[in-house]
Amino acid sequence: MTRKSFEFEAEAAQIRLVRSWVREELAATGDVPDDVVADVVLIIDELAANAVRHATGPLRALLICADAAVWIGVEDAGGSAWFDPAAPDAAPVGTGLTLVSACSDRRGLFHRSDGGKTVWAEIPLAS
């Protein structure tokens, strides 16, 4: 199992860096199929963009590669609750969370004891 994290600023220009980081980390494992890499990059793009837009920093992207799945998340220090895993279509704007829902088997949000939250998704390595 591989666990990695990448801290980034709450600025739109940082999202490109997060996508590149995820691609590099998944390529380094050598075990993640291209279609899963594409889904993970799409999901981290959406989660990072929403964190930049709605949350407060510092922000951190999280990546866990296990035998059966890739788990991806974004931590923030607080801010508005911009994600409802039960109703991703209810987002006030855009369709990004609908894409997260479509590309992942599981997704969710948890509030941490420090006042921050982590929004995450899990993508199986095999269908």
N, C-alpha and C positions, 0 to 999 in steps of 0.2 A: 504494500500500500504506500502511495506517495501522497504527502501533504505539503502544500506550498501556499504562500500568501504573498500579496503584492499590495503595498500601500500606495494610494494615489490621492491627489488633491480633488476637491469638489469643483473641477473646471472641465468644461466640455472637451477641451483639447486633450485631456488626460485619457479619455475613453479609448482613443486609438492605441495608446500605450498598454492599456489593459488587454485589449484584443490581441496585440502582438505578444504580450507576456503569456497569455493562455495558449496561443498557437505554439510558441517555443517550448513551453512546458509539456504540452501533449506530444509534440514531435520528439522530445527527449525520451519519453517513455517507450516509444516505438510500438506500443501495443494498442493504440486507439485507432479504430477505422476512420477513414477520411470523412464519411458521412456523419459520424459522431462528433468529430472535430468541428465540422461545419455547424452542427446544432449547438455545441457548447459555445462556440464563438458568437453565434447569434444571441444566445441566452445571456452571456456575460455582457454583451453590448447593451442589451435592453436593461439588465439589472443595474449596470454601472450608470447608464444614462438617467435612469429614474432616481438613483441615489444622488447624482450630481444635481438634478433638478429639484428634488424634494427634501433631501436629508441634510444633515450637518456633518462636517468632517471631524476628524480624519476618516477617510474611507479605506476599506481594505477588501480586495478580491481574494477569495479563498478557492482552492482547488484540491480535491481529494480524488485520486485515481485508485480504485480498488479492482478486484478481480472481475466483478460483474457490472460495475457502473462507474460513471464519473459524476461527482457531486461538485456543484459550483455555487458559490454564494457571494454576496456583498454585505459587508458589515458597515454600519454607520454609527455615529454618536447620538443620533436622535433625529427629530424632525417629524414631519407629518407621516401618517400611516398611509402609504401610497400603494399598498399591495393587499389584495384580498384573495388568497389562494382558492377560496370557494367560488369566487365570481370574477375571474379575470376580465370578462367582457364588460364589467360594470365600470371600468376605468373611465375617468372623465374625458380623456383625450387619447387619441392614438389607438393602435392595435398591437402594440408591442407585447403586452402581457398575454394577449391571446396567442401570440407566437410562442411565448414561453410555455404556455399550457400545452400547445400542440406539439412542441419539440421535446417535452420531458414527460417522464412517467409519473414523477411526484414533484411537488413544489410546495413551498410554504414560507412562513414567516415566524420567527420567534423573537420575543423581547428578552433582552439580557438584563441581569440585575444592575448593570451600570447605567441603565437608561437608554442604551442603544438597541439596535435591532439587527437581525441578520435575515436577509431574504435569500432563498436558495431554491435550487432545482436539481433534480437527479435524472441522468440520462443513462439508460442501459447500454452496455457495450455490444450486446447482441439482441436482435429482435425476436 
